[in-house]
Amino acid sequence: MPPTTPAPRLGDLERSVMEQLWDSTTTRPAGSSVREVLEGLPGERGLAYTTVMTVLDRLSKKGLVTRERDGRAWRYTPAGTRESLTAETMRASLGDVTDRRAALLHFLDGATSEELDDLRAALSEVEQRRG
């Protein structure tokens, strides 16, 4: 298994902001402003503009979003996909345990038959890519 770098851990608000950015990539491929992210978040939060701005700045420093100037504002885009961040988190979690096989077995014991089918298909695809 290749060496892992720590995957960034996301808090609830960071996760919500990332979800908003991922969801908006089809409608705003050039990225989203702080205001657009704020307006896309669930209304019951009652968040301040500056709070969302701070979260986006932190996500940028973690390398999870990229930002580009648009006049006086920034436009933010996800640096990777949901799937790639999930994979990084899984690798980091497996790197934190001494017995990876046992951890994988515990994970698979709780898997549904559909999840196991997805895993088999993914393994087959990886094996085909590697020859």
C-alpha angles and dihedrals in degrees: 000000000000118000112270133221117216110275113228112256113225126214121216095267093045089051091050091050092049091048089052092050093047092048092050098050092093094050097036108029090165089062137258131278122229089256092052092050091047092050091049095053120096108283097228092070095077091204125178121238090239091054092056090044090054092048091050090049090052092047088052091052090049089054094242096117134030122215134204130189117254105181106300094341135068127240115213128207130178112261090215143004129276087251095053092050090048090051091050090050092049092050092049091049092050089048090057095061128075096216107045093172092057091048091050091048091052089050093048093046087066096044122114121233089255091053090049090050089052090049093050091049092048092049090049091051092050091049091051092050092051092048 
